[in-house]
Amino acid sequence: MGKKYKIHRPDSIVDDAWLGLGNLDGIEINNPLLGRTQDDLENIGLHELRVMRDPQYLAFAAKVLCDIDVFPEQAAVLQELWTRPFPMVIASRGFSKTFTLALFSTLKCALVPGTKIIGIGSSFRQSRVIYEYMEKIWRDSPVLRSVCTQSSGPRQVVDRCTVRINDSSAIFIPLGNGDKIRGLRANIILADEYASIPPDVFETVVRGFAAVSASPVEKVKATAKKEALMKLGRWDAYQESMFQKQTLGNQCIITGTADYSFMHFAETWRKYYVYVKSEGKIDKMVKLPNGEVKTLRDYFPEGVPKAFDHRHYSIIRVPYELIPKGFMDDKMVASAKANSNKGVYLREYGACFPDDSDGFFRRSLIESCVATDKNPIQLPSGGVWFDATVAGNPGCKYVYGIDPAAEQDNFTIVILELREDHTRIVYGWSTNISDFQKRKKAGLVAENDYYGFCARKVRNLMKVFPTEDIALDAQGGGRAVLEAFHDKSKLEHGEHFLCPTNRILNPEKELPTDVEPGKHIVHMCQFANFDFTSGGNHGLRKDFEDKVLLFPRFDPVTLEISSMKDMNMAQDLGVKQLYDTLEDCVLEIEALKDELCTIVLTRTGTGVNSRDRWDTPETTTAEGKKGRLRKDRYSALVMANYVARSIHRSPASPAYSVIGGFSHQLKAKSEFESKNMYQGPDWFVSGMEQNSVISQVNRKNR
């Protein structure tokens, strides 16, 4: 299709440099817009439409219909998405994966009548992002709107967002647990941020959306025609290629940022890798990048199905290094590389699946402590799983960990719930000076000082998470927070001063404040104290390894449930937006996991003066200043868990009964003879009972 012609543009090496093709002047290329037939001339626009529907010229379609310039890498991704039933896109953060999906959806709906697309993300918030990009493309595309019916355009309702383009549509929905969306059907499934989508819900529910052919009757006819021609020996390679294009059928597109190699996204990637590299040969050995060798037989032990075709699968991997220069802010990426550990950078920007995080707290260890209803943690009390919460259980004890930062770090609160045989991380909250000022400007804060606001937050939490133990960092703003706890003007009805105590950290040492009125429940923790820091970190990892410190469930179901609860609460209060919501709490605990992965153990000094140090890696800003990543959530957890471990592991006080009494209260002599003669610590009682001489003397004198 088209005619060849020579480019005559001496300045093309400059003007077209962004294409990465070098000097195009004098090069002969094919122009598909030339060489029209008589039928094309009589039907204006038909030829252009045919060109736009060709996967090789989707960039041309994007420019004409949507006035969007597509750089070559994006055009290649669009072509792959258009022609493969099962493509997978793994790209660096910032590559505009979500925008590319929105552009693909817009072009598909516009150029292929009757297209039905369903988009899902890790949460309704994520799937709405694709919708919002499509909405913007629609509003910025007068040419596209001019060829659409009046009923076309974006629409939003409570449980879905829809973009209609003539008789095609793209619907974006919350995933949840899949129960409410089982009846939906589509030609194309878009799964964005696949790493956060539960694999069981995806396989059992989402894939079912596209189980029926887009045009079942037409596909049956085309397949029957192919088989008849093959029997007659009249089927050739060209007809096969045209058949594949015409009967592409339904698609399932997976995109996202890479995850760790032990997560389900990496397993799906390995499966696709074997599919593609095997070339359809069941026993061909494929060596994976990690050195593992697999064959198709590992995935199809009973034989490869007839409908399987390795050409239907593709993997598009776009690391930061392959993104056109200037598309991303190089300084920000360099800062991200310097400010994060190797595993995080490989996932976020390298489009790789690292084996694990390389810090003191491995990501695999952390994920093994996440309690879910699908995979509860097995403990002596039974299978355990739970959700984050913004209100406590009246029958449980709670321990607070508080890192009182303000400027560069966050003021952070982590709350642990103590159970009989384990501890649960149930709540997280953080703020800073900037957030405080925004709340104050919005009239949401009654306090005039930052630490007074933070102290009030703690006291309000104590109303829903009753506690007798608060672990507070003594450094930084710790003293300021303690003073706010002692400020009489900040007390509400029924509240008491909160005073420091040495009950757990140093029980032998008395404090000057021990005689003051109030609740003595604040444990002032010193990270400068090596014994505390070492014991806190090793104890924290030990509790993770023993599965006695657990994280709440986190998946799209959790996010959607928390979002709906927040929405209902906002409606009840008659406000548009809530602060400190359940969804915020869920995401705070996820941020806590990320911080734990960045902690590294180093050794300072030499010989007898050497000391272990737990910290985040050193970073360098764009201005050359050195610094470190935030670790306030981690610090709060270390303190809270240190106190919680002490409470869990403290021996029970022996129950002493009063000896003697009035004569009518004394029991019969026979009852005394059957019991121990002595009371006290076990070492004393057992020693006295085993001493036959003393025992005989006492019994004679009785």
SVG drawing of the C-alpha trace seen along z (x, -y; Angstrom):
<svg xmlns="http://www.w3.org/2000/svg" viewBox="-27 -29 67 66">
<polyline fill="none" stroke="black" stroke-width="0.4" points="0.0,0.0 1.3,-3.4 4.2,-4.8 7.8,-5.3 9.3,-8.8 12.4,-10.6 12.6,-12.9 14.1,-16.3 14.6,-18.0 18.2,-19.2 17.3,-20.1 15.8,-16.7 18.8,-15.8 17.8,-18.6 14.1,-18.8 13.5,-15.1 16.3,-14.3 13.6,-13.3 12.8,-10.3 16.3,-8.9 16.6,-8.1 19.5,-10.3 19.7,-12.3 16.6,-11.5 17.4,-13.8 17.5,-11.9 16.2,-8.6 13.5,-6.8 10.6,-5.7 7.1,-4.4 4.2,-6.8 0.9,-4.9 -1.1,-8.0 -0.1,-8.0 -1.2,-5.6 -4.9,-5.7 -7.3,-3.5 -10.3,-4.9 -12.6,-3.5 -10.5,-5.5 -10.9,-8.7 -14.6,-8.2 -14.9,-7.6 -13.0,-10.4 -11.6,-9.4 -11.7,-5.7 -8.1,-5.4 -7.0,-7.4 -9.1,-5.3 -7.6,-2.1 -4.1,-3.6 -5.1,-4.5 -6.3,-1.0 -3.0,0.5 -1.0,1.2 2.1,-0.2 0.5,-3.6 -1.2,-4.1 1.0,-7.1 -0.6,-8.7 -4.0,-7.9 -3.2,-9.4 -2.0,-12.6 -5.0,-12.9 -7.8,-11.9 -6.4,-13.1 -3.7,-15.6 -1.1,-13.6 2.5,-13.2 3.7,-9.7 7.4,-9.0 8.7,-5.8 9.0,-3.7 5.3,-4.4 4.4,-3.6 6.1,-0.3 4.2,0.5 0.9,-0.5 1.6,1.8 2.3,4.7 -0.8,4.1 -2.8,3.9 -1.6,7.2 -1.0,9.6 -3.8,11.3 -1.6,11.5 0.9,8.7 2.7,7.8 4.3,4.3 6.9,4.0 8.2,0.4 10.0,-2.1 8.0,-4.4 7.4,-7.5 7.1,-5.8 3.4,-6.8 2.1,-3.2 -1.3,-4.3 -1.5,-7.1 -0.5,-4.6 -3.3,-2.3 -5.7,-5.2 -4.5,-6.2 -4.7,-2.5 -8.3,-2.3 -9.3,-5.5 -8.0,-4.4 -9.4,-0.9 -12.9,-2.2 -12.7,-4.8 -11.2,-2.6 -12.8,0.8 -16.6,0.5 -18.3,2.6 -15.2,2.8 -15.8,3.5 -13.0,2.8 -12.9,3.4 -10.2,1.7 -9.2,2.8 -6.4,1.6 -5.1,2.4 -7.9,0.3 -10.8,-1.8 -8.5,-4.8 -6.0,-3.2 -8.6,-2.2 -10.0,-5.7 -6.6,-7.1 -6.9,-5.4 -10.4,-6.8 -9.2,-10.3 -6.5,-10.1 -9.2,-9.0 -11.4,-11.8 -8.7,-14.3 -7.9,-12.8 -11.6,-13.0 -11.9,-16.7 -8.7,-17.7 -9.7,-15.9 -12.1,-18.0 -11.6,-15.8 -12.5,-12.6 -15.6,-14.3 -16.8,-15.5 -17.2,-11.9 -19.0,-10.6 -22.6,-10.5 -24.1,-12.8 -24.3,-9.9 -20.5,-9.5 -18.2,-10.8 -17.1,-10.1 -19.6,-9.3 -19.1,-8.6 -21.4,-6.7 -20.7,-5.4 -19.3,-2.0 -17.9,-2.6 -16.5,-5.1 -17.4,-4.7 -16.2,-6.3 -18.4,-5.7 -17.2,-6.3 -20.1,-5.6 -21.0,-1.9 -17.8,-1.1 -17.1,-1.6 -14.4,-1.4 -15.6,-0.6 -13.4,-1.1 -14.5,0.7 -13.4,1.5 -12.1,5.1 -12.9,5.9 -13.2,9.7 -14.8,10.1 -18.2,11.2 -20.1,8.1 -18.5,8.0 -18.7,11.7 -21.4,11.0 -19.4,8.5 -18.2,9.3 -15.5,7.6 -13.3,8.0 -10.3,6.5 -9.1,6.6 -6.7,4.0 -5.0,5.0 -2.9,2.0 -0.4,2.4 -0.8,6.1 1.5,6.7 -1.3,5.4 -4.1,7.5 -4.8,10.8 -3.9,13.6 -6.8,15.8 -9.4,13.1 -7.7,12.3 -7.6,15.9 -11.1,16.9 -13.0,13.7 -11.2,11.2 -10.1,13.6 -13.7,14.7 -14.7,11.3 -13.2,12.2 -14.2,15.9 -16.6,15.3 -15.5,14.3 -16.1,10.7 -18.0,11.9 -18.6,15.6 -20.5,16.4 -17.9,14.6 -15.1,16.4 -16.8,19.8 -17.2,19.1 -13.6,18.0 -12.2,21.0 -14.4,23.5 -13.2,21.9 -9.6,22.2 -10.0,25.9 -11.7,26.6 -9.0,24.8 -6.3,26.7 -7.9,30.0 -7.9,29.0 -4.3,27.9 -5.1,24.4 -3.9,22.7 -0.7,20.7 1.4,18.5 -0.2,15.3 -3.7,16.5 -2.5,17.6 -1.2,14.1 -4.4,12.5 -6.4,15.0 -4.5,14.2 -5.1,10.4 -8.8,10.9 -9.4,13.3 -7.2,11.7 -10.1,12.1 -10.1,11.1 -7.2,9.7 -5.9,9.6 -3.3,6.9 -1.1,6.9 1.0,3.8 2.8,2.5 6.0,1.8 8.1,4.9 7.8,6.6 10.0,9.0 10.8,12.3 8.8,14.3 5.6,12.4 2.9,13.5 3.8,10.8 7.2,12.3 5.7,15.8 3.4,14.7 6.4,13.0 8.4,16.2 5.5,18.1 5.2,15.7 9.0,15.8 9.0,19.6 5.9,19.4 7.7,16.9 11.2,18.5 9.9,22.1 8.6,21.3 5.8,23.7 8.1,26.7 7.0,28.6 10.4,29.9 12.6,27.0 14.6,26.0 14.4,22.2 16.9,20.7 15.4,17.9 17.5,14.9 17.9,16.3 19.5,19.5 16.4,21.7 15.6,23.9 12.0,24.6 10.0,26.1 6.4,25.8 5.8,29.2 6.2,27.6 3.1,25.5 1.3,28.1 2.1,31.5 -0.7,33.1 0.4,31.6 0.1,28.2 -3.5,27.4 -4.3,27.0 -5.4,23.4 -2.0,22.4 0.2,20.3 3.4,18.8 3.1,15.9 0.1,14.7 2.3,13.7 4.8,10.9 6.8,9.1 7.6,5.5 10.2,4.3 11.2,0.6 13.8,-0.3 14.7,-3.9 17.8,-3.7 15.7,-3.0 13.3,-5.9 14.1,-8.8 16.3,-11.5 14.3,-14.4 11.1,-12.4 11.9,-12.1 13.7,-14.4 17.2,-12.8 18.1,-14.6 15.0,-13.1 15.9,-9.6 19.5,-10.1 18.3,-11.2 16.0,-8.2 18.9,-5.9 21.0,-7.5 18.2,-7.6 16.9,-4.1 18.4,-0.6 19.3,1.5 16.1,3.6 13.8,0.7 15.6,-1.0 15.6,2.2 11.8,2.6 10.8,-1.0 13.2,-2.1 15.1,1.0 11.9,3.0 13.6,6.0 12.4,8.5 15.0,8.6 15.2,11.7 14.7,9.8 15.5,6.6 19.0,6.4 18.3,4.8 18.2,6.1 14.5,6.8 14.0,8.8 10.9,8.1 10.2,11.8 10.2,12.0 7.9,9.0 5.4,10.4 5.4,13.7 4.0,11.9 1.0,10.5 -2.1,12.2 -4.9,12.7 -8.1,14.6 -6.7,16.7 -3.5,17.5 -3.9,17.0 -0.9,17.2 -1.1,20.5 -0.5,20.0 -1.4,22.1 -4.6,20.1 -5.5,21.0 -5.4,19.3 -5.0,15.6 -5.9,12.8 -7.1,9.3 -7.6,5.8 -6.2,2.4 -8.6,0.4 -9.2,-3.1 -10.9,-1.9 -9.7,0.7 -11.2,3.8 -12.3,3.2 -10.9,6.6 -7.4,5.9 -4.3,4.1 -2.5,1.5 1.0,0.2 1.9,-3.1 5.2,-3.8 5.8,-7.6 8.6,-9.1 8.2,-12.9 9.8,-14.4 8.6,-17.6 10.5,-19.2 12.4,-16.7 10.8,-13.5 7.2,-12.8 5.7,-12.7 4.6,-9.1 2.4,-6.9 2.2,-3.1 -0.2,-1.2 0.2,2.5 -2.6,4.8 -1.4,7.4 -3.0,10.8 -2.4,14.0 0.2,15.5 1.0,12.7 1.0,8.9 -0.8,7.1 0.1,3.9 -3.3,2.3 -2.9,-1.4 -0.5,-3.9 -0.6,-7.7 1.9,-10.4 2.0,-14.2 4.5,-17.0 4.7,-20.8 3.4,-21.3 0.4,-19.0 -0.4,-20.8 -0.4,-24.2 -2.8,-23.0 -5.2,-21.6 -4.9,-24.8 -5.7,-26.9 -8.7,-24.7 -10.0,-25.3 -9.6,-21.6 -7.1,-22.3 -7.9,-24.1 -4.3,-24.0 -1.8,-26.8 1.4,-24.9 2.5,-21.8 3.4,-19.5 0.1,-20.5 -1.7,-19.3 0.3,-16.0 -0.4,-15.5 -4.1,-16.0 -4.0,-13.4 -2.5,-10.9 -5.1,-11.7 -7.9,-11.3 -6.5,-7.9 -6.4,-6.8 -10.2,-7.2 -10.5,-4.5 -7.3,-2.5 -7.0,-2.5 -3.4,-2.0 -1.2,-1.9 2.1,-2.0 3.4,-4.7 6.9,-4.4 8.3,-7.8 11.6,-8.8 13.4,-10.9 15.4,-12.7 14.3,-15.3 10.9,-16.6 10.3,-14.0 10.7,-16.4 8.4,-18.9 5.7,-16.2 6.2,-15.2 5.7,-18.9 2.5,-19.0 1.3,-15.9 1.9,-17.9 0.2,-21.1 -2.9,-21.6 -4.5,-24.0 -4.6,-21.2 -6.5,-18.7 -10.1,-17.9 -12.7,-16.7 -11.6,-13.4 -8.0,-13.5 -4.8,-13.2 -1.2,-14.2 0.8,-11.6 4.1,-11.1 7.3,-9.2 8.0,-5.8 11.0,-3.5 8.8,-0.5 10.1,1.4 13.3,-0.3 15.1,-0.7 12.9,0.5 15.7,0.0 16.1,-3.7 13.6,-6.1 12.5,-9.2 11.9,-12.6 8.4,-12.6 7.4,-9.3 5.6,-11.3 3.7,-13.5 -0.1,-13.0 -1.1,-11.5 -0.8,-8.4 2.8,-7.1 2.8,-5.3 5.3,-7.1 8.5,-5.1 11.2,-7.5 13.4,-5.5 17.0,-6.4 18.2,-5.2 21.7,-6.4 21.6,-3.6 23.2,-0.6 21.5,2.0 18.1,0.6 18.8,0.2 20.4,3.6 17.7,5.4 14.9,3.5 16.1,4.4 17.1,8.0 13.9,8.5 11.8,7.1 13.4,9.4 13.0,12.4 9.3,11.6 8.9,11.5 10.8,14.8 8.6,16.4 5.4,15.0 4.3,13.4 4.4,9.8 1.9,9.6 0.8,7.1 -2.9,6.7 -4.3,7.9 -3.6,5.6 -5.2,6.1 -7.7,4.3 -10.5,5.7 -9.0,3.9 -8.6,0.7 -12.1,0.7 -13.7,1.6 -11.8,-1.1 -12.6,-3.6 -16.4,-2.8 -16.3,-3.1 -14.7,-6.5 -17.2,-7.6 -20.1,-6.5 -18.6,-8.3 -18.2,-11.5 -21.8,-11.3 -23.0,-10.8 -20.9,-13.9 -22.0,-15.9 -18.5,-16.7 -16.7,-16.2 -13.4,-15.0 -12.2,-13.2 -8.7,-13.5 -7.0,-10.5 -9.2,-8.0 -9.1,-4.2 -7.6,-4.2 -4.9,-6.5 -4.2,-4.1 -3.9,-1.1 -1.5,-3.0 0.6,-4.1 1.2,-0.5 2.2,0.2 4.7,-2.7 6.0,-1.1 6.8,2.1 8.7,0.1 10.7,-1.7 11.6,1.6 13.1,2.8 15.5,-0.2 17.1,0.4 20.7,1.7 23.0,3.0 26.5,1.5 29.4,1.6 31.1,-1.5 34.5,-1.7 37.1,1.1 38.0,3.8 36.4,3.5 35.0,0.1 33.0,1.3 29.2,1.0 26.4,2.2 24.3,-0.6 20.8,-0.3 20.0,-3.1 18.9,-3.9 21.6,-4.2 23.3,-7.5 21.9,-9.7 23.1,-12.7 20.7,-15.4 20.9,-17.2 22.7,-20.0 25.4,-17.7 24.1,-17.6 24.3,-14.3 21.3,-12.9 19.3,-9.8 15.9,-8.3 13.1,-8.7 12.7,-6.0 10.2,-7.5 7.6,-4.7 10.3,-2.1 11.5,-3.9 8.0,-4.0 7.6,-0.3 10.9,0.6 9.9,-1.3 6.4,0.1 7.5,3.7 10.3,3.4 7.7,2.5 5.2,5.1 7.9,7.8 8.6,6.8 5.0,7.1 4.5,10.4 7.7,11.9 7.5,10.6 6.9,13.5 3.6,13.6 3.7,12.4 3.3,15.3 0.0,15.4 0.7,15.4 -2.1,16.5 -2.3,15.1 -1.2,17.7 -3.2,17.9 -6.5,16.4 -9.2,16.9 -9.9,20.4 -13.2,20.8 -11.5,19.9 -8.8,22.6 -9.5,25.8 -9.2,29.4 -5.8,30.8 -6.1,33.5 -6.4,30.8 -3.1,29.1 -1.2,32.4 -1.9,32.9 -0.5,29.5 3.0,27.9 4.4,26.8 5.9,23.6 5.1,20.7 7.4,18.4 9.6,18.6 9.9,22.0 13.6,22.3 12.9,21.8 9.8,24.1 11.4,26.9 14.6,26.7 12.7,26.8 10.5,29.6 13.5,31.7 15.4,31.1 14.1,34.1 15.7,33.0 14.1,29.6 10.9,31.1 10.8,33.8 11.6,31.2 8.9,28.9 6.3,31.7 7.1,32.9 6.9,29.4 3.6,28.6"/>
</svg>
